[in-house]
Amino acid sequence: MKGDAVSLTEAEAGVLSHINADTIAMLTASMVEAASENPGGTEGAAVDVLQKACRSAGFTVTTHDVAPERPNLVATLPAGDGPGLMLLGHSDVVPAGPGWTSDPYRPRVADGRIYGRGTTDMKGGLAAAVIAMQALSHASAYGAELSGPVQLVCTVDEEEHGIGVRDFVTRQPEHSFAGCIVAEPTDLTVVRGCRGASYIEIDITGRAAHSGRPADGRNAIEAAASIVDLIRFDHQQLAMEADGLLGSGTWNVGTIQGGQGISVVAPTCSLGIDRRLMPDEDPHEIAERLRAAIRESAIDTDGVTVEVRVTMEMPGFATPAEHPLVATTVSAVTDAGRTTSVGGWSAACDGGFVHRDLGVPAIVFGPGDIHAEAHQPDESVLIADLESAARAYALTALRLLR
């Protein structure tokens, strides 16, 4: 979908003149060089690079250590007293892994792309946000006054357990916000809804016995297989109720561990399950329904016990298509010189916490393609997309906060 193009005002053109692709690429490269793998490292060095860039731009910057050397960062461009615009990102990256054709932490530029771990997910998006805010700091010089602040929030641990955003939403924000843009890689698509994610772990305990007389024992693996059947049936039922934006909730049995030996009735078995969530779903309620189904199927009887627990949750969200944040961002992308579309995302992100716990409408919009480029060897992002994202962030702020 292409937004209805309008001419840039003199003030908007003036602000956008301060956005430079090379500057964004240089900041992206500096953050990539500050490796912040998760698990296996800390985000401290990458956040230090980001903090220095924000302070140099004149923002008000605070950091808070969620864990040792794992600081959340909040950088604010002060403006009026009205609701502001939040730009949200994370500083951690997945481990580089094998298969790279060059050092993943020595960024290189080739064919209009910058290569390195985190360029797409999502240090490029963070750099675009910083340069957009820096450009917005010149708005008053062109006769434009923002009615509220623009704030960059950078959390730790998004790729694993979300301890950064969980900590952030427990702290009373100093400002209210008209909206939040999560700068994750969407290939410059305006994503107005995301599924959530949860991990459900199941431990089954039976009783060991000699395999020559299996009736003497209680086989935990057989019980696990019956639970997997329940999950498969529910997955099929959910698919029949799919909606047009986000599809449906899904189950995936990702890990199974169990048994003592081939000649022994399995006394234990554990399942690790991913349950993707629709915006109105609560994983604890889902886990309770699964427990009830297990009891009704008599799986946890006659010497078999089953423990079901939620070990991770990330809420989903959906912002109405007619919300000003959606419409304003679409027009901003178009007037930044690109086409876009509006849709949903099967992935999950920190925006769900901001939407649920702070009541801030959220969308996801950023440079790079999460499916084609993120979490892969030779990860890269188009420098032109970094510039377009920064221009769109700046235009959205100018139009939303006026």
N, C-alpha and C positions, 0 to 999 in steps of 0.2 A: 504494500500500500504506500502510496506517495502522499505526503501531507500537502495541504493547500499552501503553496508558496506565497510569501509576502516579501516585499522589499525590506532590506535591512534599514533600520533608522540610522541616522548619523552617529548616534551614541553607540548603537550595537556594532556598527562597522569600526568605530574607534576602539572599542574594547577588543574586538577580534583581531585587530592589527597587532596586538601584543602577544598573540599565540604563534609560536614558532615551532615547526616540526623538529628541527634539529635539537632545540632545547629539551623537548619532551623525550626524544631518543636518548640524549645524554643522561637525563635523570633516570630513565629506565635502565640504562646500562650500569649506572652507579649502584642502583638497587640490586640488580642481578649479581654484580660482583660481590655484594655483601650476602653471601649464601645464607639461606634461612630454611633449611630443609626440616620437614616435620613428617614423621618422627626422625630423631637423630641429631637434632641441632637446636638452636634457639633463634628467635627473631631479632635479638638485640641489635646486631650490627646493621641489619636492613632498616630497622626503625630509626637508628641513629642517622643514617643517610637521609631518610625522609624528614626527620625532625630538623636537621640543619637546613634543608631546602625550604621548609615551611617558615622557619625563623628568619631566613634570609629574605623571604617574601613579605615579612612584616606581620605574619599571622600570630595570634595568641596561641601558644602551644602548651599542652599539658600531657604528661605521660603517667601511667600507673602500671606498676609491675603486677601482673596477674599471677605470675610465677617467676622464679629467678631468671633474669635476663630475657623475660618474655613480657615486654611492655605494650599495653594498648596506647594509642596516640589519639589525641583530639586536637585538631588545629582549626581555629576559628578566624574567619574574616569578619570582624565586627561591622554591623550596619544598623538599620533601624530596629525598633522595638517589636516589630511584628513577627509572625511565624517565619522561620528560616527554611533553608534547603539543606538537607544532609546528604553528603556523598560518602558512601560506605565501601570499604575494601578490607583486605586482609594481607598481612605481611609474610605469611608462611607459604612455602611451596612444597610440592611432593618431592621425594628424593629423585635425583637425576636418573639413576638406573643406567643400564647398559645401552649400547647401540648408537651413541653419539658419534658424529664425524668430526667434532671439535670439542674443546673443553667447554662444558655447559656453563661454567662460571667465568668465562672470558668472552663476553659478548662480542659478536662480530656483525657487521652490516654487509649485506649482499642482496642485489636485485630488489632494492627498496624495502627490505625486511631487516629487522634486528633479531638475531638468534641468541638464545640462552635460556636456561631454566627460569621460568617465571615471567618471561616477556609477555606471554598471553595471560597466564593465570597467576597473579594478576597485577604485576608490578607496572606493566604498561598502562593499565587503567588508573592506578594510583598516580603515576606521573602525569597523565592527562588531567586528572582532577586538580593536582597542585598547580599546573600551569594555567588551567582555566580560572582558578581562584586568584592567582597572581594577576591575570588579565582583568578580572573583576575589581581588583583593588584600584584600578584606574577609572572606574565607572564615573565617579563624580567629576572627573576632569572633562568628561564629555556631556555633562549635564544630566546624568542618570543617577538616581539615588535608590539603592536597594532598601526595600521596606523591612527586611529581616536579614539576619546573618547567614553566611554560607559556611558550613562546617564539614570538615573532613574527619571521619572516624576510621581509624585503621586498627583492626583487631588481630590478635594472635590466634593460632590453633584452629583456624577454620577448616583445614584439611583433615583434622582428626576428631576432636571432641568438643570443639566450640567453647573452650573455657574463656576465651577473650570476649565474645559477644555476650555470653551469659553473665560475665562480670559487668560489662558495660550497661546492660539494661537494668541492673539492680541499683545503679547510681542515678539519683535524681538529675535529669538534664537541666541545664541552666536556661534553655530556650525551648519554645515550642516549635514544631516544624510542620510546614505545609506539605512536605513530602520528602521521601528518601530515594535517591538513585544509587543502586548497588552497581559498582563499576566492574562487575564480572564480565568476561568475554561473551558477548551475544552476537557477534558479527554485525554490530550496529543495528540489531533488531530491538525494538522496544518490547520488553517482556513484562506483561502486566500481572502475571501469576506464575507461581512456582509450586510444585509439589514439595512436601516436607519429607523427612527421612527419619527412620528410627531403627535401632538394633534391638532385637528380642533374642535373648539367649535362653535355651531350655536345657536343663540337666535332668536326665532320667537315671534312676537307680533301680536295678533289679536284684537278682541273686545269682551268684556263680554256681555252676554245677558241671559235672563231667558231660562232654558233648555226646557221649554214648547214651546218656539218659537225660535229654534236655528237659523233660517234664519235671525233673527235680529242681530246676532253676527257674528264674524269671528273666527273660531275655530283654535287656534294655534296648538293644538295636532293633528288635522287632517292634517294641513299643514306639521307638523313634520313627520307624517306617509308617506306622499308623498315624502318627502326628503329621508327618509329611503329607499323607493322603488328605488329612483335614485341611491343611494349608493349600494344597493344590486345588481342592474343591472351592475354597473361598476365593482363591485367585481367579478362577474361572467365573465365579458369580460376580466379582467386582468388575471384570472386563465387560460384562453385559450392561453395566450401568455407567459406562464411560461418558464424559461430557466433552464438548468440542474444544475446550481450552486446554485442559490438563490431562485428559484421558481418564484414568482411574487409579485408585490405589493398587499396589502390586506387592506380591510376596516373592522373595528369592531366598532359598536355602543355600547359604554361601559356604558353610563349613559343617562337617560332621566328624566327630572323633568318638571312638568307642571301642569296647572290647578289650579282652585280656590276652586272648590267643585263639587260634583256630579251633582248638580242641576244648574250649571252655565256653559255656553259656555266658554271654556278655553281661557282666554285672553293672556296667555303666555306659552311658552314651550322652553326648552333648551336641546340640545343634546351634549354629549361629545363623540368624535370619535377618535379612534386610526387609523391612516393611516400609514402602514409600507411601506417604500420607497425602490425602487431599486436604485442602485448607481447613476444613471443619473437623478433622479427625484428631483424636487424642490417643496416643499409642498405649497409654495405661488402660484405657477402656478396651482397646483392641486386645491387649494381653489378657484382660479379664474374660473377654468373650472366648478367647482361645482356651483358657483354663476351663471354662464352663463346657465347651465342646469336648475337651479331653475327658472330663468327668462323665458327661452324657454318653460318651462312647466306651466307657468303662476301661479306658487305657491305664488309668492310675489306680487299679484295684489288684487284689490278689498278689500282694508283695511287690508291686511296682509303684514307685513314687515319682512325681514329676514336679519340677520347680520351673516356673516361667517368670522371667524378669526383664524389664526394659533397662538397657544399659546406655542408650543414647537416643536423644530425640532432637529434631530440628523442625520447627513448625513450617507449614506451607502458608501461602497467602494468595489472595486474588484481589486486585484493585479494579474497580469498575472501568469499563472502556471509556465511559464519558467523564471520568475524573479529570480535573484540570491538569494534574501532573502528567497523565498519559497524553492528552491532546497537545499540551505545551511542548513536551519533549519531541513528539512527532513533527510538529512544525519547526522546532529548533534543528532537528537533524536535516530536514529538507532544506532549510535556509542556510545550513552549514555546507550545503552542496552535495548531499547524499540522499539516496532513497532509503526507505525503511519499511518495515511492516510491524504489525502489532500481534503478539501471540503469547503462548505460554511456554513453560520450560519444564522438562521432565526432571531436571536436576534440582538440588536444594541449595540454599545459600543462607547467609546470616540475616538477610532481609526479613525472613520470617519472624525472627525474634523482635526486630524493631517494629514490625507491623503488629504482632500480637501483644507484646509486653509494653510498648510505648504508645501504641495506638497511632502510629505514623503511617500514612499510605506509602506504599513502596512499589517501585518498578526495578527491573534490572536492565542495564544498558551499558555496553562497553565495547572496546576494540578487541579484535581477535575472535577466533572460532573455537569454542570449547571442545567441540567434537573432532575437528580436523587438526588442531594445533596443541591444545593443552594436554598435559600429563604424558607427553610423548618425547622420544628422542628428537633432537634438533627442533625443539619448540621455537616458534618464531611468531612475530606479529608485523603486519604492514605498518610502516612508519606513517603513511598517509592516513591509515585508520586511527592511529594515535592522535593525529592532528584533528581529524574530523570529530572524534569523541570529545576532545577538549573544547572545540568550537561549540558543539552541541550542549555541553555542560554549561558553558558560559551563557549561551543564548537562553537556555531554560531558566537559569537563575534570573537573568535580566527581565524575562517576561513573567515569571511566576511571582517574583518579589518586587512588584511595582505598585 
